Amino acid sequence: MNLIKYILYNQVKIITNRNPDEAIKLLKSHIDGNSSLFEGYINGYKFDMYKRLEKFNRNSFVPVIKGAIREHWQGSEINVVIRLNLLVIIFMVLWTSVILISVLKSIILYHNFLPIFFLGILCIVWLICWQIYDGEVTQATNFLKRLFCE
C-alpha cells in the first residue's frame, strides 16, 4: 500500500508519443466546451483542471488536477498531481482533531471509555471519504491516460 495515496494526494506520470504542443492542443480541445467531462485552465505547458459538475450538484471530493507537460525523448512527459481540495483537507483535519481531543479528554479526565465508539465512526467516515476520492482519482487518471495514449 502506498501511504501517500491515503493522505489524499496522487502523482501520475504519462509518457506519450505526441510532442508538447500537440499534447496541449489535445488537452485544450477536451477541457473546453460544455460537453466535456472536465474543465480547467491552460497556461503555457501547465494546466489546472477539475471534473465538471452538473448544475446544483456538489461534490467536495472532486480532486484538483494540476499538471505540466514537458519534452521527452519519446515525445512528451505529462506529470500530474491529483489532490483533494485544500479546504476539504483542512476541514477534515480540524474535524478529526476535535473528535480525537474530545475522546482523549473524556478518557483522561473522566475515565469514561464509552467515547471510543466515536473513533470507530471516525474511521468509517475517513474510509468513505477515501473511497469517494479514490473513485474520482481513478476516473481522472483514466481520462488523462486515454486522452494522451490513444
C-alpha positions as CSV (number, residue, x, y, z in Angstrom):
1,M,0.0,0.0,0.0
2,N,1.1,3.5,-0.8
3,L,0.7,5.6,2.3
4,I,0.8,8.9,0.2
5,K,-2.4,7.7,-1.6
6,Y,-4.2,7.5,1.7
7,I,-3.2,11.1,2.5
8,L,-5.4,12.2,-0.4
9,Y,-2.5,13.0,-2.8
10,N,-1.5,11.2,-6.0
11,Q,1.1,11.7,-8.7
12,V,0.8,10.3,-12.2
13,K,3.4,10.3,-15.0
14,I,2.2,9.7,-18.5
15,I,4.6,9.3,-21.5
16,T,3.1,9.9,-24.9
17,N,4.5,10.0,-28.4
18,R,2.9,13.4,-29.1
19,N,5.1,16.5,-28.9
20,P,4.2,19.0,-26.1
21,D,2.4,21.4,-28.5
22,E,0.2,18.5,-29.8
23,A,-0.5,17.4,-26.2
24,I,-1.5,20.9,-25.1
25,K,-3.8,21.3,-28.1
26,L,-5.4,17.9,-27.5
27,L,-5.9,18.7,-23.8
28,K,-7.4,22.1,-24.6
29,S,-9.9,20.5,-27.0
30,H,-11.1,18.2,-24.3
31,I,-11.5,20.6,-21.4
32,D,-13.1,23.5,-23.4
33,G,-16.7,23.4,-24.2
34,N,-19.9,22.5,-22.5
35,S,-19.9,18.8,-23.5
36,S,-16.5,17.9,-21.9
37,L,-16.3,15.9,-18.7
38,F,-13.5,18.2,-17.3
39,E,-13.0,21.9,-17.3
40,G,-9.9,24.0,-16.5
41,Y,-7.2,26.4,-17.5
42,I,-4.1,26.1,-19.5
43,N,-1.1,28.4,-19.1
44,G,1.8,27.6,-21.4
45,Y,2.7,24.0,-20.8
46,K,0.9,23.8,-17.4
47,F,-2.7,23.1,-16.7
48,D,-5.2,23.0,-13.9
49,M,-8.4,21.1,-14.3
50,Y,-11.3,19.5,-12.3
51,K,-14.3,17.5,-13.1
52,R,-17.3,19.5,-14.4
53,L,-20.3,19.2,-12.1
54,E,-23.9,19.4,-13.2
55,K,-25.9,22.3,-12.1
56,F,-26.9,22.1,-8.4
57,N,-24.5,19.2,-7.9
58,R,-22.0,19.4,-5.1
59,N,-19.1,17.0,-4.6
60,S,-16.4,18.2,-2.2
61,F,-14.3,15.2,-3.2
62,V,-13.7,16.2,-6.8
63,P,-9.9,16.3,-7.0
64,V,-7.9,19.3,-8.1
65,I,-5.7,18.2,-11.0
66,K,-2.5,20.1,-11.8
67,G,-0.1,19.1,-14.4
68,A,2.8,20.1,-16.6
69,I,3.8,18.9,-20.0
70,R,7.5,18.8,-21.0
71,E,9.5,17.4,-23.8
72,H,10.6,13.8,-23.6
73,W,12.8,11.7,-25.9
74,Q,9.7,9.7,-26.8
75,G,7.5,12.8,-27.3
76,S,6.1,14.3,-24.1
77,E,6.0,13.6,-20.4
78,I,2.9,14.7,-18.6
79,N,3.4,15.0,-14.8
80,V,0.2,15.2,-13.0
81,V,-0.6,15.9,-9.3
82,I,-4.1,15.0,-8.1
83,R,-5.2,16.0,-4.7
84,L,-8.2,16.8,-2.7
85,N,-9.3,20.4,-2.5
86,L,-7.2,22.2,0.2
87,L,-10.3,23.5,2.1
88,V,-11.7,20.0,2.4
89,I,-8.4,18.7,3.7
90,I,-8.3,21.5,6.3
91,F,-11.9,20.8,7.3
92,M,-11.3,17.1,7.7
93,V,-8.1,17.6,9.7
94,L,-9.8,20.0,12.1
95,W,-12.9,17.8,12.4
96,T,-10.8,14.8,13.2
97,S,-8.7,16.8,15.7
98,V,-11.8,17.9,17.6
99,I,-13.1,14.4,17.8
100,L,-9.7,13.0,18.9
101,I,-9.3,15.7,21.6
102,S,-12.8,15.1,22.9
103,V,-12.3,11.3,23.1
104,L,-8.9,11.7,24.9
105,K,-10.3,14.3,27.3
106,S,-13.2,12.0,28.2
107,I,-10.8,9.1,28.8
108,I,-8.1,11.0,30.7
109,L,-10.3,13.4,32.8
110,Y,-13.4,11.3,33.4
111,H,-12.1,7.7,32.9
112,N,-15.0,7.2,30.5
113,F,-14.2,4.8,27.7
114,L,-17.6,5.0,26.0
115,P,-16.4,7.7,23.5
116,I,-14.0,5.2,22.0
117,F,-17.1,4.3,19.9
118,F,-16.6,7.7,18.2
119,L,-13.2,6.6,17.0
120,G,-14.8,3.8,15.1
121,I,-17.3,6.2,13.5
122,L,-14.3,8.5,12.6
123,C,-12.5,5.6,10.9
124,I,-15.7,4.7,8.9
125,V,-16.1,8.3,7.8
126,W,-12.5,8.5,6.7
127,L,-12.8,5.2,4.8
128,I,-15.9,6.5,3.0
129,C,-14.1,9.7,2.1
130,W,-11.1,7.8,0.7
131,Q,-13.4,5.6,-1.4
132,I,-15.2,8.6,-2.9
133,Y,-11.9,10.3,-3.5
134,D,-10.2,7.2,-5.0
135,G,-13.1,6.8,-7.4
136,E,-12.7,10.3,-8.6
137,V,-8.9,10.0,-8.9
138,T,-9.3,6.7,-10.9
139,Q,-11.8,8.4,-13.3
140,A,-9.5,11.4,-13.8
141,T,-6.4,9.2,-14.3
142,N,-8.2,7.0,-16.8
143,F,-9.4,10.1,-18.7
144,L,-5.8,11.5,-19.0
145,K,-4.3,8.2,-20.0
146,R,-6.9,7.6,-22.7
147,L,-6.6,11.1,-23.9
148,F,-2.8,11.1,-24.3
149,C,-2.1,7.5,-25.1
150,E,-4.6,6.8,-27.9
